[in-house]
Amino acid sequence: MTGYRSDVPENWFVDPVNLGVPGVRRPEREDDTALSWQTDALCSQTDPEAFFPEKGGSTRDAKRICSSCDVRGECLEYALSNDERFGIWGGLSERERRKLKRQAG
């Protein structure tokens, strides 16, 4: 045997953005809207009930998902600027966001 021969063409490439691989961001475009970050949010690919627990319910699962999300900062910024009062946004609960706003203000 003279060597390994691959049947895959040299110019073969799979674009992770077009495949919809979570966490792979599209390059910034002029037509991006203020909420385009939401398409890359891990929460959009999971059960939304985890992010809006009943009063006294656990926020652990939602926060774990947020901790590895590439758009966590954009999410938190959105929640703070739009005064989101319910749910987990950017890895923080309503109470944690209120505390953060008080400390910043």
C-alpha positions in Angstrom: 0.0 0.0 0.0 1.5 3.3 -1.1 -0.5 5.7 1.2 -3.8 6.8 2.5 -6.4 8.1 0.0 -9.4 10.0 1.3 -12.5 10.1 -0.8 -13.3 13.5 0.7 -12.5 16.4 -1.6 -9.8 18.8 -0.4 -12.1 21.7 -0.6 -14.8 20.0 1.5 -16.1 22.2 4.4 -19.1 22.1 6.6 -20.2 25.5 7.8 -21.2 25.2 11.5 -23.3 28.4 11.2 -25.5 26.9 8.4 -25.8 23.7 10.3 -27.2 25.6 13.3 -24.5 24.4 15.7 -25.3 26.0 19.1 -22.9 28.7 20.2 -21.5 29.3 16.8 -22.2 33.0 16.0 -22.9 34.5 12.6 -20.6 37.3 11.6 -22.1 40.7 12.3 -24.2 42.0 9.4 -25.8 45.3 8.7 -29.3 43.7 8.7 -28.9 42.3 12.3 -31.6 43.5 14.6 -31.1 44.3 18.3 -32.5 40.9 19.2 -30.5 38.8 16.7 -28.5 37.4 19.6 -31.5 35.4 20.6 -31.0 32.9 17.7 -27.7 31.9 19.4 -29.1 31.6 22.9 -29.0 28.2 24.4 -32.3 28.8 26.2 -34.0 28.9 22.8 -33.1 25.3 22.3 -34.3 24.1 25.7 -37.4 23.9 27.8 -38.5 27.5 28.5 -40.2 26.5 31.8 -36.8 26.1 33.3 -36.2 29.8 32.9 -39.5 30.8 34.4 -39.8 28.6 37.5 -42.7 28.8 39.9 -42.3 31.0 42.9 -39.8 29.3 45.2 -38.8 26.9 42.4 -35.2 26.0 41.5 -33.2 28.2 39.1 -30.3 25.8 39.1 -31.0 24.2 35.7 -31.5 27.5 33.9 -28.4 29.0 35.5 -26.3 26.0 34.4 -27.4 26.5 30.8 -26.7 30.2 31.0 -23.2 29.6 32.3 -22.1 28.1 29.0 -24.1 30.4 26.7 -22.1 32.6 24.3 -24.7 35.4 24.4 -25.2 35.6 28.2 -23.9 39.2 28.3 -26.3 40.3 25.5 -29.1 38.6 27.3 -28.4 40.2 30.7 -28.0 43.6 29.0 -31.4 43.2 27.3 -33.1 42.2 30.6 -31.6 45.1 32.5 -32.4 47.7 29.9 -35.9 46.4 29.4 -36.6 46.0 33.1 -37.5 42.3 32.7 -39.2 41.3 36.0 -39.7 37.6 35.5 -37.4 34.7 34.7 -33.8 33.9 34.4 -31.9 36.3 32.0 -28.2 36.3 31.5 -27.8 33.8 34.3 -29.5 36.0 37.0 -32.8 35.8 38.7 -35.2 38.7 39.1 -33.8 39.4 42.6 -30.2 39.2 41.4 -30.9 41.6 38.6 -32.6 44.1 41.0 -29.5 43.9 43.3 -27.2 44.5 40.4 -29.2 47.5 39.3 -29.1 49.0 42.8 -25.3 48.5 43.0 -24.8 50.1 39.6 -27.1 53.0 40.3 
